[in-house]
Structure formats: C-alpha cells, structure tokens
Amino acid sequence: MFSRKIVGWHLSERMPKELVIKAFHRAIHRRNPQPGLIHYSDRGSQYASNEY
C-alpha cells in the first residue's frame, strides 16, 4: 500500500496454492521487507492453505 507497486507476481493457467506462494516469495526476494511487514491478501482458498 505504501509504494503502490506490484512487487510479487506469478502467472498460471490455474489458481493453485503454489501460484500465490511463488508470488509471495518473489515479493520477499525483491523488496527484502523489515520485521513488522503487514501483508494483505484477498482471502481466497489459496491463501488459506497450510503451506501458505
């Protein structure tokens, strides 16, 4: 929300949980956030998985 930049993304023909996990890892790698990061998701089923 602060920078309004998309910092993590991944494309797929489907919406498996691995899709959001890869996008999240890409965002962390790209921005290297400090402790206290607030992460927002749309609360879809992929985001509710144990792996995520």
N, CA, C and O atoms as a GROMACS GRO file, in nm:
protein
  208
    1MET      N    1   0.081  -0.119   0.000
    1MET     CA    2   0.000   0.000   0.000
    1MET      C    3   0.086   0.126   0.000
    1MET      O    4   0.046   0.228  -0.055
    2PHE      N    5   0.201   0.119   0.060
    2PHE     CA    6   0.285   0.238   0.069
    2PHE      C    7   0.335   0.283  -0.067
    2PHE      O    8   0.321   0.399  -0.104
    3SER      N    9   0.395   0.189  -0.142
    3SER     CA   10   0.455   0.227  -0.269
    3SER      C   11   0.361   0.213  -0.388
    3SER      O   12   0.388   0.266  -0.496
    4ARG      N   13   0.252   0.141  -0.369
    4ARG     CA   14   0.157   0.113  -0.476
    4ARG      C   15   0.219   0.035  -0.591
    4ARG      O   16   0.165   0.035  -0.702
    5LYS      N   17   0.332  -0.030  -0.566
    5LYS     CA   18   0.398  -0.109  -0.669
    5LYS      C   19   0.361  -0.255  -0.652
    5LYS      O   20   0.346  -0.304  -0.540
    6ILE      N   21   0.346  -0.325  -0.763
    6ILE     CA   22   0.332  -0.470  -0.758
    6ILE      C   23   0.471  -0.525  -0.740
    6ILE      O   24   0.558  -0.503  -0.824
    7VAL      N   25   0.493  -0.597  -0.631
    7VAL     CA   26   0.628  -0.645  -0.602
    7VAL      C   27   0.643  -0.796  -0.617
    7VAL      O   28   0.755  -0.847  -0.619
    8GLY      N   29   0.533  -0.868  -0.628
    8GLY     CA   30   0.541  -1.012  -0.648
    8GLY      C   31   0.427  -1.059  -0.735
    8GLY      O   32   0.311  -1.024  -0.712
    9TRP      N   33   0.459  -1.139  -0.834
    9TRP     CA   34   0.356  -1.191  -0.923
    9TRP      C   35   0.405  -1.323  -0.980
    9TRP      O   36   0.524  -1.352  -0.981
   10HIS      N   37   0.311  -1.400  -1.028
   10HIS     CA   38   0.341  -1.525  -1.096
   10HIS      C   39   0.220  -1.559  -1.181
   10HIS      O   40   0.107  -1.534  -1.138
   11LEU      N   41   0.239  -1.614  -1.298
   11LEU     CA   42   0.130  -1.645  -1.389
   11LEU      C   43   0.109  -1.794  -1.402
   11LEU      O   44   0.204  -1.872  -1.395
   12SER      N   45  -0.015  -1.833  -1.422
   12SER     CA   46  -0.050  -1.974  -1.441
   12SER      C   47  -0.186  -1.980  -1.509
   12SER      O   48  -0.263  -1.884  -1.506
   13GLU      N   49  -0.215  -2.093  -1.569
   13GLU     CA   50  -0.347  -2.114  -1.629
   13GLU      C   51  -0.451  -2.149  -1.524
   13GLU      O   52  -0.571  -2.144  -1.551
   14ARG      N   53  -0.406  -2.185  -1.405
   14ARG     CA   54  -0.496  -2.220  -1.295
   14ARG      C   55  -0.458  -2.139  -1.172
   14ARG      O   56  -0.361  -2.063  -1.175
   15MET      N   57  -0.533  -2.155  -1.064
   15MET     CA   58  -0.505  -2.082  -0.940
   15MET      C   59  -0.471  -2.178  -0.826
   15MET      O   60  -0.543  -2.182  -0.726
   16PRO      N   61  -0.363  -2.253  -0.838
   16PRO     CA   62  -0.324  -2.342  -0.729
   16PRO      C   63  -0.254  -2.262  -0.618
   16PRO      O   64  -0.213  -2.148  -0.639
   17LYS      N   65  -0.242  -2.323  -0.502
   17LYS     CA   66  -0.175  -2.254  -0.392
   17LYS      C   67  -0.030  -2.222  -0.424
   17LYS      O   68   0.025  -2.125  -0.373
   18GLU      N   69   0.034  -2.303  -0.509
   18GLU     CA   70   0.173  -2.277  -0.547
   18GLU      C   71   0.189  -2.142  -0.619
   18GLU      O   72   0.294  -2.080  -0.612
   19LEU      N   73   0.085  -2.100  -0.686
   19LEU     CA   74   0.089  -1.973  -0.758
   19LEU      C   75   0.110  -1.857  -0.661
   19LEU      O   76   0.197  -1.772  -0.683
   20VAL      N   77   0.032  -1.852  -0.555
   20VAL     CA   78   0.044  -1.742  -0.460
   20VAL      C   79   0.171  -1.755  -0.376
   20VAL      O   80   0.228  -1.654  -0.334
   21ILE      N   81   0.215  -1.877  -0.350
   21ILE     CA   82   0.338  -1.897  -0.275
   21ILE      C   83   0.458  -1.846  -0.355
   21ILE      O   84   0.545  -1.780  -0.299
   22LYS      N   85   0.462  -1.874  -0.485
   22LYS     CA   86   0.570  -1.825  -0.570
   22LYS      C   87   0.568  -1.673  -0.579
   22LYS      O   88   0.673  -1.609  -0.575
   23ALA      N   89   0.450  -1.615  -0.590
   23ALA     CA   90   0.439  -1.469  -0.597
   23ALA      C   91   0.485  -1.406  -0.467
   23ALA      O   92   0.553  -1.303  -0.468
   24PHE      N   93   0.450  -1.466  -0.354
   24PHE     CA   94   0.491  -1.414  -0.224
   24PHE      C   95   0.644  -1.420  -0.208
   24PHE      O   96   0.706  -1.324  -0.162
   25HIS      N   97   0.703  -1.533  -0.247
   25HIS     CA   98   0.848  -1.548  -0.239
   25HIS      C   99   0.919  -1.446  -0.329
   25HIS      O  100   1.022  -1.390  -0.293
   26ARG      N  101   0.863  -1.422  -0.445
   26ARG     CA  102   0.921  -1.324  -0.537
   26ARG      C  103   0.916  -1.184  -0.475
   26ARG      O  104   1.013  -1.108  -0.485
   27ALA      N  105   0.806  -1.151  -0.410
   27ALA     CA  106   0.793  -1.019  -0.346
   27ALA      C  107   0.892  -1.004  -0.232
   27ALA      O  108   0.954  -0.899  -0.218
   28ILE      N  109   0.908  -1.108  -0.150
   28ILE     CA  110   1.002  -1.102  -0.038
   28ILE      C  111   1.145  -1.085  -0.092
   28ILE      O  112   1.222  -1.004  -0.040
   29HIS      N  113   1.178  -1.161  -0.193
   29HIS     CA  114   1.313  -1.153  -0.250
   29HIS      C  115   1.340  -1.015  -0.310
   29HIS      O  116   1.450  -0.962  -0.298
   30ARG      N  117   1.240  -0.960  -0.374
   30ARG     CA  118   1.259  -0.833  -0.444
   30ARG      C  119   1.268  -0.714  -0.349
   30ARG      O  120   1.346  -0.622  -0.373
   31ARG      N  121   1.189  -0.714  -0.242
   31ARG     CA  122   1.182  -0.596  -0.155
   31ARG      C  123   1.255  -0.612  -0.021
   31ARG      O  124   1.286  -0.512   0.044
   32ASN      N  125   1.283  -0.736   0.020
   32ASN     CA  126   1.353  -0.762   0.147
   32ASN      C  127   1.293  -0.679   0.261
   32ASN      O  128   1.361  -0.592   0.316
   33PRO      N  129   1.168  -0.705   0.297
   33PRO     CA  130   1.100  -0.621   0.396
   33PRO      C  131   1.158  -0.637   0.537
   33PRO      O  132   1.215  -0.740   0.572
   34GLN      N  133   1.142  -0.534   0.616
   34GLN     CA  134   1.184  -0.533   0.755
   34GLN      C  135   1.080  -0.606   0.840
   34GLN      O  136   0.965  -0.623   0.798
   35PRO      N  137   1.118  -0.650   0.960
   35PRO     CA  138   1.019  -0.709   1.052
   35PRO      C  139   0.904  -0.612   1.075
   35PRO      O  140   0.923  -0.491   1.082
   36GLY      N  141   0.784  -0.668   1.087
   36GLY     CA  142   0.666  -0.585   1.107
   36GLY      C  143   0.585  -0.564   0.980
   36GLY      O  144   0.487  -0.491   0.981
   37LEU      N  145   0.627  -0.629   0.871
   37LEU     CA  146   0.554  -0.618   0.745
   37LEU      C  147   0.408  -0.655   0.764
   37LEU      O  148   0.376  -0.752   0.833
   38ILE      N  149   0.321  -0.579   0.706
   38ILE     CA  150   0.178  -0.613   0.702
   38ILE      C  151   0.148  -0.664   0.562
   38ILE      O  152   0.172  -0.595   0.463
   39HIS      N  153   0.095  -0.785   0.556
   39HIS     CA  154   0.066  -0.848   0.427
   39HIS      C  155  -0.084  -0.860   0.412
   39HIS      O  156  -0.154  -0.903   0.503
   40TYR      N  157  -0.134  -0.821   0.297
   40TYR     CA  158  -0.277  -0.830   0.268
   40TYR      C  159  -0.300  -0.926   0.154
   40TYR      O  160  -0.228  -0.924   0.054
   41SER      N  161  -0.401  -1.012   0.168
   41SER     CA  162  -0.442  -1.100   0.058
   41SER      C  163  -0.593  -1.089   0.042
   41SER      O  164  -0.662  -1.031   0.127
   42ASP      N  165  -0.642  -1.144  -0.067
   42ASP     CA  166  -0.787  -1.137  -0.090
   42ASP      C  167  -0.862  -1.249  -0.019
   42ASP      O  168  -0.983  -1.262  -0.038
   43ARG      N  169  -0.795  -1.329   0.062
   43ARG     CA  170  -0.853  -1.436   0.142
   43ARG      C  171  -0.914  -1.548   0.058
   43ARG      O  172  -1.008  -1.614   0.102
   44GLY      N  173  -0.862  -1.570  -0.062
   44GLY     CA  174  -0.906  -1.681  -0.143
   44GLY      C  175  -0.857  -1.813  -0.084
   44GLY      O  176  -0.778  -1.814   0.010
   45SER      N  177  -0.903  -1.922  -0.139
   45SER     CA  178  -0.868  -2.054  -0.084
   45SER      C  179  -0.718  -2.080  -0.090
   45SER      O  180  -0.664  -2.151  -0.004
   46GLN      N  181  -0.649  -2.025  -0.189
   46GLN     CA  182  -0.504  -2.044  -0.200
   46GLN      C  183  -0.433  -1.984  -0.079
   46GLN      O  184  -0.334  -2.039  -0.031
   47TYR      N  185  -0.482  -1.872  -0.031
   47TYR     CA  186  -0.420  -1.802   0.081
   47TYR      C  187  -0.452  -1.870   0.214
   47TYR      O  188  -0.386  -1.844   0.314
   48ALA      N  189  -0.553  -1.956   0.216
   48ALA     CA  190  -0.592  -2.025   0.338
   48ALA      C  191  -0.523  -2.161   0.353
   48ALA      O  192  -0.546  -2.231   0.451
   49SER      N  193  -0.439  -2.197   0.258
   49SER     CA  194  -0.372  -2.326   0.264
   49SER      C  195  -0.268  -2.328   0.374
   49SER      O  196  -0.214  -2.223   0.410
   50ASN      N  197  -0.239  -2.443   0.428
   50ASN     CA  198  -0.137  -2.455   0.533
   50ASN      C  199   0.000  -2.417   0.481
   50ASN      O  200   0.079  -2.356   0.555
   51GLU      N  201   0.031  -2.451   0.357
   51GLU     CA  202   0.162  -2.418   0.301
   51GLU      C  203   0.184  -2.267   0.291
   51GLU      O  204   0.296  -2.219   0.310
   52TYR      N  205   0.079  -2.195   0.263
   52TYR     CA  206   0.092  -2.050   0.251
   52TYR      C  207   0.112  -1.989   0.388
   52TYR      O  208   0.126  -1.868   0.399
   0.00000   0.00000   0.00000
